């Protein structure tokens, strides 16, 4: 074999090697059918995850909206209950003021009935002495009721030393026999309620002649 034939053979071998190398590179660059199938399989999986995430978020949103609606409804009920409670307090307060003296009035009914019966008896018999007796009885019964049930007390005045907190001087005279200002006469009876002066006695006061 001459040099020319050797060179031709060598060139042919080089071309075969180059073609083989190019084919290998092409196979490495292009994915196989199995790889392509794997990638295609991953794409639907990611979409499904996104869809599941969207579904989960929608469920959370619906739950939150439902809870919010329940809270609003509860708030409206609480507001209505509070308004009803406020109205009830106002009504109870008005009733307590309106009927504050209910028990007192009940206690006064019996003396009032007795007084009416005394007047009727005196009118039918023309015995007006019974009116006096009836008035005395009613007066005694009335004071007894107020004293026993309501803490009313008469202020002792005549013969007592003048006390400006309990006595109101309606008249003042000098009296040489007195050493201190003394109540000589009572014009209007004074009263205390549970120890506190409800109305002072109107009295005539005698004072020493200094």
VEXVEXDREN-121991 format. One line per field, with one value per residue: residue number from 0; chain; residue in three letters; x, z, y of N, C-alpha, C in turn. Coordinates in steps of 0.1 Angstrom, whole numbers, plus 5000, padded with zeros to 4 digits. Layout:
<recs>
mardren = NUM,... .
marza = A,... .
drenro = ALA,... .
npx = X,... .
npz = Z,... .
npy = Y,... .
capx = X,... .
capz = Z,... .
capy = Y,... .
cpx = X,... .
cpz = Z,... .
cpy = Y,... .
</recs>
This chain:
<recs>
mardren = 0,1,2,3,4,5,6,7,8,9,10,11,12,13,14,15,16,17,18,19,20,21,22,23,24,25,26,27,28,29,30,31,32,33,34,35,36,37,38,39,40,41,42,43,44,45,46,47,48,49,50,51,52,53,54,55,56,57,58,59,60,61,62,63,64,65,66,67,68,69,70,71,72,73,74,75,76,77,78,79,80,81,82,83,84,85,86,87,88,89,90,91,92,93,94,95,96,97,98,99,100,101,102,103,104,105,106,107,108,109,110,111,112,113,114,115,116,117,118,119,120,121,122,123,124,125,126,127,128,129,130,131,132,133,134,135,136,137,138,139,140,141,142,143,144,145,146,147,148,149,150,151,152,153,154,155,156,157,158,159,160,161,162,163,164,165,166,167,168,169,170,171,172,173,174,175,176,177,178,179,180,181,182,183,184,185,186,187,188,189,190,191,192,193,194,195,196,197,198,199,200,201,202,203,204,205,206,207,208,209 .
marza = A,A,A,A,A,A,A,A,A,A,A,A,A,A,A,A,A,A,A,A,A,A,A,A,A,A,A,A,A,A,A,A,A,A,A,A,A,A,A,A,A,A,A,A,A,A,A,A,A,A,A,A,A,A,A,A,A,A,A,A,A,A,A,A,A,A,A,A,A,A,A,A,A,A,A,A,A,A,A,A,A,A,A,A,A,A,A,A,A,A,A,A,A,A,A,A,A,A,A,A,A,A,A,A,A,A,A,A,A,A,A,A,A,A,A,A,A,A,A,A,A,A,A,A,A,A,A,A,A,A,A,A,A,A,A,A,A,A,A,A,A,A,A,A,A,A,A,A,A,A,A,A,A,A,A,A,A,A,A,A,A,A,A,A,A,A,A,A,A,A,A,A,A,A,A,A,A,A,A,A,A,A,A,A,A,A,A,A,A,A,A,A,A,A,A,A,A,A,A,A,A,A,A,A,A,A,A,A,A,A .
drenro = UNK,UNK,UNK,UNK,UNK,UNK,UNK,UNK,UNK,UNK,UNK,UNK,UNK,UNK,UNK,UNK,UNK,UNK,UNK,UNK,UNK,UNK,UNK,UNK,UNK,UNK,UNK,UNK,UNK,UNK,UNK,UNK,UNK,UNK,UNK,UNK,UNK,UNK,UNK,UNK,UNK,UNK,UNK,UNK,UNK,UNK,UNK,UNK,UNK,UNK,UNK,UNK,UNK,UNK,UNK,UNK,UNK,UNK,UNK,UNK,UNK,UNK,UNK,UNK,UNK,UNK,UNK,UNK,UNK,UNK,UNK,UNK,UNK,UNK,UNK,UNK,UNK,UNK,UNK,UNK,UNK,UNK,UNK,UNK,UNK,UNK,UNK,UNK,UNK,UNK,UNK,UNK,UNK,UNK,UNK,UNK,UNK,UNK,UNK,UNK,UNK,UNK,UNK,UNK,UNK,UNK,UNK,UNK,UNK,UNK,UNK,UNK,UNK,UNK,UNK,UNK,UNK,UNK,UNK,UNK,UNK,UNK,UNK,UNK,UNK,UNK,UNK,UNK,UNK,UNK,UNK,UNK,UNK,UNK,UNK,UNK,UNK,UNK,UNK,UNK,UNK,UNK,UNK,UNK,UNK,UNK,UNK,UNK,UNK,UNK,UNK,UNK,UNK,UNK,UNK,UNK,UNK,UNK,UNK,UNK,UNK,UNK,UNK,UNK,UNK,UNK,UNK,UNK,UNK,UNK,UNK,UNK,UNK,UNK,UNK,UNK,UNK,UNK,UNK,UNK,UNK,UNK,UNK,UNK,UNK,UNK,UNK,UNK,UNK,UNK,UNK,UNK,UNK,UNK,UNK,UNK,UNK,UNK,UNK,UNK,UNK,UNK,UNK,UNK,UNK,UNK,UNK,UNK,UNK,UNK .
npx = 5009,5006,5017,4996,4973,4973,4969,4943,4928,4932,4920,4894,4889,4891,4869,4848,4851,4846,4819,4808,4813,4798,4772,4771,4772,4748,4729,4734,4726,4699,4669,4659,4632,4621,4630,4616,4590,4591,4594,4571,4553,4558,4548,4518,4515,4525,4506,4484,4489,4489,4462,4450,4460,4447,4420,4421,4427,4403,4385,4393,4388,4360,4354,4363,4347,4322,4326,4329,4304,4289,4299,4291,4264,4261,4271,4251,4229,4239,4240,4213,4204,4217,4205,4179,4183,4191,4168,4152,4164,4159,4131,4127,4138,4121,4098,4106,4108,4082,4067,4078,4068,4050,4047,4044,4020,4003,4004,3991,3966,3949,3946,3932,3909,3897,3893,3874,3853,3847,3837,3814,3799,3795,3780,3757,3745,3744,3761,3785,3805,3817,3831,3853,3864,3871,3889,3910,3917,3925,3946,3964,3968,3979,4003,4016,4019,4037,4058,4066,4070,4084,4103,4097,4099,4087,4097,4108,4098,4086,4096,4122,4156,4163,4170,4185,4187,4166,4145,4124,4123,4093,4082,4095,4101,4109,4120,4123,4127,4141,4172,4184,4178,4147,4122,4089,4063,4047,4039,4037,4042,4074,4094,4115,4133,4145,4163,4173,4165,4134,4114,4116,4104,4079,4081,4075,4098,4114,4136,4163,4164,4189 .
npz = 5000,4991,5000,4995,4995,5022,5035,5026,5038,5065,5066,5062,5085,5104,5098,5104,5132,5139,5132,5148,5174,5172,5171,5196,5212,5205,5214,5242,5246,5238,5255,5267,5258,5282,5301,5293,5297,5324,5332,5322,5339,5363,5360,5360,5387,5403,5395,5405,5433,5436,5430,5451,5472,5467,5471,5498,5509,5501,5517,5542,5541,5538,5563,5580,5572,5580,5608,5613,5607,5626,5649,5645,5646,5673,5686,5679,5693,5720,5722,5720,5743,5762,5759,5766,5792,5802,5799,5816,5841,5842,5843,5867,5885,5883,5892,5919,5929,5926,5941,5966,5991,5997,6017,6039,6034,6035,6062,6072,6065,6082,6106,6093,6084,6109,6118,6100,6106,6132,6127,6112,6131,6150,6135,6129,6154,6165,6185,6194,6211,6207,6184,6194,6210,6190,6174,6193,6196,6170,6166,6186,6177,6152,6157,6172,6152,6134,6150,6158,6134,6117,6128,6140,6163,6190,6199,6230,6248,6265,6296,6291,6286,6263,6230,6202,6180,6181,6189,6179,6184,6190,6204,6229,6263,6293,6324,6358,6374,6362,6354,6331,6295,6289,6277,6278,6267,6243,6209,6185,6178,6176,6156,6154,6131,6131,6149,6138,6134,6122,6121,6138,6171,6176,6199,6230,6246,6277,6292,6314,6335,6330 .
npy = 4988,5021,5054,5072,5057,5049,5074,5080,5060,5067,5091,5084,5069,5089,5104,5086,5084,5110,5113,5094,5104,5127,5117,5105,5128,5140,5122,5125,5151,5152,5143,5111,5090,5080,5098,5120,5113,5111,5137,5148,5136,5148,5174,5174,5166,5187,5206,5195,5197,5225,5229,5215,5231,5255,5246,5240,5266,5279,5265,5272,5299,5299,5288,5308,5329,5319,5317,5344,5354,5341,5354,5380,5377,5368,5391,5409,5398,5399,5427,5433,5420,5435,5460,5454,5448,5472,5487,5473,5479,5506,5506,5491,5509,5531,5519,5512,5538,5547,5529,5532,5539,5520,5500,5516,5530,5508,5502,5524,5521,5506,5523,5544,5531,5526,5551,5560,5542,5551,5577,5570,5556,5576,5594,5579,5575,5600,5606,5624,5623,5599,5604,5619,5599,5581,5595,5598,5571,5565,5582,5573,5547,5551,5565,5545,5526,5539,5543,5517,5503,5520,5535,5560,5587,5607,5640,5649,5677,5698,5712,5704,5713,5739,5730,5738,5722,5704,5718,5745,5778,5793,5812,5835,5841,5858,5845,5846,5825,5806,5789,5781,5782,5771,5748,5758,5755,5735,5739,5726,5693,5677,5654,5625,5605,5574,5583,5607,5641,5648,5666,5696,5705,5730,5755,5772,5792,5797,5820,5827,5857,5877 .
capx = 5000,5014,5013,4983,4962,4973,4963,4929,4923,4933,4910,4881,4887,4888,4855,4839,4852,4839,4805,4804,4813,4786,4760,4770,4768,4734,4722,4735,4718,4684,4665,4653,4617,4617,4632,4605,4578,4592,4591,4556,4546,4559,4540,4505,4516,4526,4493,4474,4493,4484,4448,4447,4463,4436,4408,4423,4425,4389,4378,4397,4381,4346,4353,4365,4335,4311,4328,4326,4289,4284,4303,4283,4251,4262,4272,4237,4222,4244,4236,4199,4202,4222,4195,4168,4187,4191,4154,4146,4169,4152,4117,4127,4141,4109,4089,4110,4104,4067,4061,4088,4061,4039,4045,4039,4006,3996,4003,3982,3952,3941,3941,3923,3896,3892,3888,3861,3842,3843,3829,3801,3792,3790,3770,3744,3740,3745,3768,3798,3816,3824,3841,3865,3871,3876,3901,3920,3921,3932,3959,3973,3972,3987,4017,4022,4024,4048,4070,4070,4074,4091,4113,4093,4099,4084,4108,4103,4101,4082,4104,4135,4165,4161,4180,4182,4187,4154,4134,4123,4117,4082,4080,4105,4098,4119,4115,4134,4129,4149,4186,4188,4167,4138,4109,4077,4051,4049,4028,4036,4051,4085,4096,4128,4132,4157,4173,4176,4154,4126,4108,4117,4092,4078,4079,4077,4110,4116,4150,4165,4166,4203 .
capz = 5000,4990,5010,4991,5000,5037,5038,5024,5048,5077,5066,5064,5099,5112,5095,5112,5146,5141,5131,5160,5185,5171,5175,5211,5218,5202,5224,5255,5246,5237,5266,5262,5260,5296,5308,5289,5304,5339,5333,5319,5350,5374,5358,5366,5401,5408,5393,5415,5446,5436,5431,5465,5481,5465,5477,5512,5512,5500,5529,5554,5539,5541,5577,5586,5570,5589,5622,5614,5607,5640,5659,5643,5652,5687,5690,5679,5704,5732,5722,5723,5757,5770,5758,5774,5806,5806,5800,5828,5852,5843,5848,5881,5893,5884,5901,5932,5934,5926,5952,5978,6004,5996,6030,6048,6031,6040,6076,6075,6061,6094,6113,6084,6085,6122,6119,6092,6114,6143,6121,6108,6143,6156,6126,6130,6168,6169,6197,6189,6220,6200,6175,6201,6214,6178,6170,6202,6193,6157,6169,6193,6168,6141,6162,6175,6140,6128,6159,6158,6121,6108,6136,6143,6177,6194,6206,6243,6247,6277,6307,6287,6282,6249,6221,6188,6169,6182,6192,6171,6193,6183,6213,6239,6274,6304,6336,6368,6382,6354,6353,6317,6286,6291,6269,6286,6261,6229,6200,6174,6182,6167,6155,6149,6123,6134,6157,6131,6135,6110,6122,6152,6178,6177,6213,6238,6254,6288,6295,6327,6334,6334 .
capy = 5000,5033,5065,5078,5048,5050,5086,5080,5052,5074,5102,5077,5065,5101,5108,5077,5088,5123,5110,5086,5114,5137,5109,5104,5141,5143,5114,5131,5164,5150,5134,5099,5090,5077,5110,5129,5108,5114,5152,5150,5131,5158,5186,5172,5165,5201,5213,5189,5203,5238,5229,5211,5242,5264,5241,5242,5280,5282,5259,5281,5312,5297,5286,5321,5337,5314,5322,5359,5356,5337,5364,5392,5373,5368,5405,5415,5392,5405,5441,5434,5417,5447,5471,5450,5449,5487,5492,5467,5486,5519,5503,5487,5521,5538,5512,5514,5551,5548,5521,5532,5540,5510,5494,5527,5532,5496,5503,5535,5518,5502,5535,5551,5524,5528,5565,5560,5535,5559,5587,5564,5553,5589,5600,5572,5576,5614,5607,5629,5619,5588,5610,5622,5586,5575,5603,5594,5558,5565,5589,5563,5535,5556,5568,5532,5519,5546,5541,5503,5498,5529,5542,5574,5590,5621,5647,5654,5691,5706,5710,5701,5724,5742,5725,5744,5711,5697,5728,5758,5788,5800,5823,5835,5849,5858,5839,5848,5813,5797,5791,5779,5783,5759,5748,5760,5750,5729,5742,5716,5682,5674,5640,5620,5593,5566,5592,5620,5650,5649,5680,5701,5709,5745,5757,5785,5791,5806,5822,5834,5872,5880 .
cpx = 5009,5009,5000,4972,4961,4966,4948,4922,4922,4922,4896,4879,4884,4874,4845,4839,4845,4824,4800,4803,4801,4773,4759,4766,4753,4725,4722,4726,4703,4680,4658,4638,4613,4619,4620,4592,4578,4589,4577,4548,4547,4550,4526,4505,4517,4513,4483,4477,4488,4469,4443,4449,4451,4423,4409,4421,4410,4381,4381,4389,4366,4344,4354,4353,4323,4313,4325,4311,4283,4287,4294,4269,4251,4263,4259,4228,4226,4240,4221,4196,4206,4211,4183,4171,4187,4177,4148,4151,4161,4137,4117,4130,4129,4099,4093,4107,4089,4061,4070,4080,4049,4036,4040,4024,3998,3994,3993,3968,3943,3937,3930,3909,3889,3886,3874,3850,3837,3834,3815,3793,3786,3779,3756,3738,3739,3752,3783,3809,3824,3834,3854,3872,3877,3889,3913,3926,3930,3946,3969,3978,3981,4002,4024,4027,4036,4061,4075,4076,4084,4101,4110,4093,4095,4095,4102,4107,4098,4090,4119,4143,4164,4173,4177,4181,4173,4142,4135,4116,4106,4079,4090,4100,4109,4112,4126,4137,4138,4164,4192,4176,4159,4126,4097,4065,4054,4036,4026,4047,4062,4087,4110,4125,4145,4168,4177,4163,4147,4119,4110,4104,4091,4073,4080,4088,4111,4131,4152,4168,4180,4205 .
cpz = 5000,5000,5007,4997,5016,5042,5037,5034,5062,5078,5068,5078,5108,5110,5103,5126,5149,5141,5144,5172,5184,5175,5190,5217,5216,5211,5238,5256,5246,5247,5259,5264,5274,5304,5305,5296,5318,5341,5332,5331,5362,5372,5363,5381,5408,5406,5403,5429,5447,5437,5445,5475,5479,5472,5492,5517,5511,5512,5541,5553,5543,5556,5585,5584,5578,5603,5623,5615,5620,5650,5657,5649,5667,5693,5690,5690,5718,5733,5726,5738,5766,5770,5766,5789,5811,5808,5813,5840,5854,5848,5863,5890,5894,5893,5916,5938,5935,5938,5965,5991,6004,6010,6040,6046,6036,6055,6081,6072,6073,6102,6106,6085,6098,6124,6111,6099,6125,6138,6118,6120,6150,6148,6128,6143,6172,6182,6193,6199,6215,6190,6182,6205,6201,6173,6180,6199,6180,6159,6176,6184,6157,6146,6166,6163,6134,6137,6158,6145,6113,6116,6139,6158,6179,6201,6219,6244,6261,6289,6304,6284,6267,6241,6207,6177,6170,6184,6183,6180,6186,6192,6224,6250,6284,6316,6347,6375,6374,6354,6339,6308,6286,6282,6279,6280,6247,6221,6190,6178,6172,6167,6150,6141,6124,6140,6150,6131,6121,6109,6136,6158,6178,6192,6218,6247,6265,6290,6307,6325,6339,6336 .
cpy = 5012,5044,5071,5070,5049,5063,5086,5071,5059,5085,5096,5074,5077,5106,5100,5081,5101,5121,5103,5096,5123,5130,5108,5117,5144,5135,5119,5143,5162,5140,5122,5099,5087,5090,5120,5125,5111,5129,5155,5146,5141,5170,5185,5172,5178,5208,5208,5195,5217,5239,5225,5223,5253,5259,5243,5256,5284,5277,5268,5294,5310,5295,5300,5330,5332,5318,5336,5362,5352,5348,5376,5389,5374,5382,5412,5411,5398,5420,5442,5430,5428,5458,5467,5451,5463,5492,5486,5475,5499,5517,5499,5500,5529,5532,5513,5528,5552,5541,5521,5532,5530,5504,5504,5529,5520,5497,5514,5532,5514,5514,5543,5544,5526,5542,5566,5553,5544,5571,5582,5561,5566,5595,5592,5573,5591,5616,5611,5627,5607,5593,5613,5609,5580,5582,5599,5581,5557,5571,5580,5552,5540,5558,5554,5525,5525,5544,5527,5499,5507,5538,5557,5576,5605,5627,5653,5669,5698,5702,5706,5714,5727,5737,5729,5733,5704,5706,5740,5768,5796,5813,5823,5845,5848,5852,5839,5835,5803,5800,5789,5781,5770,5760,5748,5754,5745,5732,5731,5705,5679,5659,5637,5607,5585,5575,5605,5628,5651,5662,5684,5705,5725,5747,5771,5783,5802,5808,5830,5849,5875,5894 .
</recs>
